[in-house]
Amino acid sequence: MQDYEKLLNEQQLKCVKTTEGAVLVIAGAGSGKTRVLTYRIAYLMQELKVSPYNILAITFTNKATKEMQERLEKLTDGASGLWVSTFHSFCARVLRRDIDKLGYDKSFSIYDDTESTRLVKRILDSKHKEGKNLDRLCRYHISEAKNKGLSPEKYANFVSGADADLYVDVYAAYEEAMKASNALDYDDLLLKTAVLFSVYPDVLEYYAERFRYIHIDEYQDTNKMQYTIVKMLSCVHGNVFAVGDEDQSIYAWRGADISNITNFEKDYPNAQIIKLERNYRSTGNILKASNALIKNNSSRYGKTLWTEAGEGESVEMKKLSTDGEEADFVVRKIAEGIQSGARPRDYAILVRLTALTGRFEERLTSYAIPYKVFGGTKFFERKEIKDVLAYCRLLVNPRDNEAFLRIVNVPKRGIGDTVVNQYAAYCEERSLSLTDLLFGGLESADLAPAAIKKLRVFQDVYLDFFNKTKELGASEIVKYIMEKAGFYMLYSGTEDEDVNHRLNLDELVNAIVNYEKENFGSTLGEFLQSVTLSTDSDEIQDDDYVSIATVHAVKGLEFDTVFVVGLEENVFPANIYTKSDFEIEEERRVMYVAMTRAQRKLYLTNCWDRVRFGKHESNRESRFLTEIKNALIPDYEKRRQAAATAAKNYGLGGFGATYRPNQTYFQPKQEETPKYTPQYTGNASEPKKEDLKLRIGQKVFHKKFGKGTVVQVEGSNVKVAFENGVGIKTLNVNFAPLEVLN
């Protein structure tokens, strides 16, 4: 049993003990919301003797789900019987049980955005429609319709514009193709669950009766469908415990509706509102700057974060001449910290746009500091990984036509587009899935003998894999696919690209093996679902590397030291999100989330001259920096305006000179760049690095980067392809802490 009075502060304790009715907890950044959620569930089970069968907890990332489940298992017995999952995983679980009522098979595939967009492209091609970004526009409208709960017929009354009819037409064709492939997309998981509950009240009754206590984390990020599902689930008992922070609502671009949290009291008239304002993460100066920024938003309940941790170090705001100097400044600070005993994992470099990461990657590499980039292409989105997983999808769901089209000629086996198109048309005319004839009837199909001969090659491969699924586990079948389909042969070269592809394939096997260990008795289909429903932050592990990430990728995480970089107008805030007050408020919330990731030290940087897309840009300082300075620096705005007036009144622009911020007339003294060189700490009896005589293909271990394979040797310099996404690094064997493994 827990001593809740000692473990929780006054407001947290109130959250835990307020168990009946609707409750909204406005949980500021770092205020212990996960602690409140877990202790509340433990309180229900321990003090009120509520069965775990009657408790539901919804999070927004797999990482948060795992953390909550682990905490609960430490707090109370029986926690393994709880439903703790993301919204999409919850809906997938509901649909696996009852989706046959809607005409789908329970082995349905889940398409990510890449697969959904590929399907839209095929539909547009079939309609002979072309246009810049037309596939993305159609995909946007399909998602918009589903988030609003509108069928193609109803969306026709909602959408307007020159291409409105096309969007509706493509949406209808998309839905038809998805059902033929027995597939759902992200939005379908929510929409089809809401439809299932609406059309089959007995299904809704089962879940609404079962879940007496419903907990929703990150409520500010719910969209209309998620909001609807929560309302439906709570129709019997009415016990909704929603935790969120309107100041951290940063997903409007994917349908999140901030009004779900700001209108909570209207939706639940007798709701209790509890604020958590004590911060346990950051120092006082970081909170002072964060509070100064976010108070400029109007769509908020209003709260002021505070801490008992002391003021701490000042927030450092630094303006550099160029983006190269900005990267030098940031990485030099990291190197100095590591030399003083800090770890790479203590640092995060946060960007608004992924295009900004390159400079920082270059500098970190030159210092031999390990790093990973998050928020761009995720591991499971890489081509070779998606190709292998497409084979898996087609084995789990033979009706998955998109998976068939992706891998029928991957690796190449001589089946060209002409043969595939003829075969696809033949199957469509007869309402067959693309694999139906592979199980019988291919030889007698009304197709050219040459086409049948080529398709028979894939038939043999597919049926072999299909039969192997009956005797092999998930990781074994994936290894079998890689070998027999020819993926290792496809990437057998010694070029960096091929080496990275092979390492990624090995990492995929490791991922499946780890999944099997953590989920005893799991199936290939369950692994595929976990992959498709993973989020950016799920890839961020506790390994020792600097994280370079978009702000969205690190929401919910924290770091000792944070650099928020690129703080210029059109960069942060991004120019595509500055067209309305609503968008500016969203961008300000993104900035607020970035700042509140910092525990001890926060740097805010920008530069005069930045190169983007091959061109030099000179943008004004971000309005967010100005807002922070206005609040923290006495008379800052007055001083800024005085400088602007003086420049205008006394400037010599009449001489025809153009002011170029990147032009340096007075070169500041450059600080000497300290070199971060990992020190060799082996025993004196061990061989010197130059005596190791490293060779291509040799396995080595690096104290910072982990295991790797030597791919190039040039004198004392070697290139090593490291595992776990670290990539290829160039190292000097005289200094790098390398150990030979074979």
Secondary structure, DSSP 8 states (H G I E B T S, - for coil): ---HHHHS-HHHHHHHH--SS-EEEEE-TTS-HHHHHHHHHHHHHHTS---GGGEEEEESSHHHHHHHHHHHHHH-TTGGGSEEEEHHHHHHHHHHHHGGGGT--TT-EEE-HHHHHHHHHHHHHHTT---TTHHHHHHHHHHHHHHTT--HHHHTTT--STTHHHHHHHHHHHHHHHHHTTEEEHHHHHHHHHHHHHH-HHHHHHHHHH-SEEEESSGGG--HHHHHHHHHHTTTT--EEEEE-GGG---GGGT--THHHHTHHHHSTT-EEEEE-B-SSS-HHHHHHHHHHHTT-SSS-----B-SS---S--EEEEEEEHHHHHHHHHHHHHHHHHTT--GGGEEEEESSGGGHHHHHHHHHHTT--EEEESSS-GGGSHHHHHHHHHHHHHH-TT-HHHHHHHTTSS--S--HHHHHHHHHHHHHTT--TTGGGGTTSTTSSS-HHHHHHHHHHHHHHHHHHHHTTTS-HHHHHHHHHHHHTHHHHT-S-SHHHHHHHHHHHHHHHHHHHHHHHSTT--HHHHHHHHHT--GGGG--SSSSEEEEEGGGGTT--EEEEEE---BTBBTTBGGG-SSHHHHHHHHHHHHHHHTTEEEEEEEEEEEEEEETTEEE---B-HHHHHHHHHHSTTHHHHHHHHHHHHHHH--GGG-----TT--SS-----------------TTS--GGGS---TT-EEEETTTEEEEEEEEETTEEEEEETTTTEEEEEETTTS-EEE--
